[in-house]
Amino acid sequence: MTLLLLEALAALLIFVFIVWWTMFSGRNKGELPADAEQDKAQPQVQQPVPAAKASQDKPEADTAPRA
């Protein structure tokens, strides 16, 4: 009977250790603040480049006439 209780205690300790490990072994400073999580959840939308600026960014070789 004592052996069964020791086994149950060992299983409980292992279970508690696994739960503790999964909960607290992540980031050094804990979880991110709530506003940082929301920023990560929303994808960053790139602003469109105006046509005048886009034409200035093209290399010279692209503007040469093709034969």
KAZIDA-V232825 format. One record per pair of residues at least 4 apart in sequence whose ideal C-beta (glycine too) atoms are under 6 Angstrom apart, sorted by the first residue. I is the first residue (numbers start at 0). J is the second residue. Records with the same first field share a line. If there is no record, write none. Layout:
I = J / J
This chain:
19 = 23
20 = 24
31 = 35 / 36
48 = 52 / 53
57 = 61
